[in-house]
Amino acid sequence: MIRTQIYLTDRQRSELAAISKTFGKNQSELIREAIDSLIAKTGQSRREIVLREAAGIWKERSDLPDFKAIRAEWDRD
């Protein structure tokens, strides 16, 4: 793990301390869990955005082979 310093407001610090006592976890662990949750949430959104942007990028290209014909050659009779 890498040590990182963060700044919290007084309210954030006191709420984090209360949550820490309630769940029996140290504050660092709670912060790591919150960051993991944020990464999972925004990571999914980022993937969806990239996929939407990539959808159909080849539809106007005329230099590509006829994939349906190639695929038909592979299909079993």
N, C-alpha and C positions, 0 to 999 in steps of 0.2 A: 504494500500500500504506500501511497505517497501522502505525505503530510501536507495539508492545505489549510490556510488561515482564511476564515470568513468573518464578516461583520454582521451582527444581528442587532435588531432594535431591542430595546428593553422588553417590550411586549413579546417579541419572538423568543427571546431568551427565557423569560419566565414561563411561557406556554410550553416551550420545549422541555424545560425542567420538570414541569408538572406531568407532561406526557411520559417522560422518561421514568418517573416514579410509578405511574399507573401501570405501564407495561413491563417494568423491570428491565429496561434496556438502557444502555448508556446513550448519551446525546449524539455521539458520533455515529453510532449504529442507526439511529433514527434518521439522521441527516443522509446517510448513505442510502437507506431504503427510499427516502423521498426522492433523491436524485435518480435512483434506478427506476422508480415509477415515472418520473418525468421523461427520462430517456426512452422508456418503452412507449409512452404515449406519443411523444413527438416523433420518435423513430418510425412508428407506423404511419403517421400522417405524412412524413417526408417520403416514405416509400410509395404511398398512394399518389402523391403529387408527381413523383418521377415517372411512375407507370402511366399516369394520365398524359403527361407531356410526351412520352414515347409512343403512345398509342397512335397507330396510323402513319408513322413517319415514313414508311416505305410505300404507301399507297399510290403516290404520284410518280414513282420511279419507273422508267421504261427500260432500264439497263439490266433488269433482273430476269432470270430464267422463268419459264412457266412452271411454277411449283406444283400446280395441280397435275400437269402432264407428268412431271417427274414422279410425283407421288403415285399416280396411276400405274406407272411401271413397276412400282414396288408391291402394289396390292396383289394378293393372291386371287386367283380365279376360283 
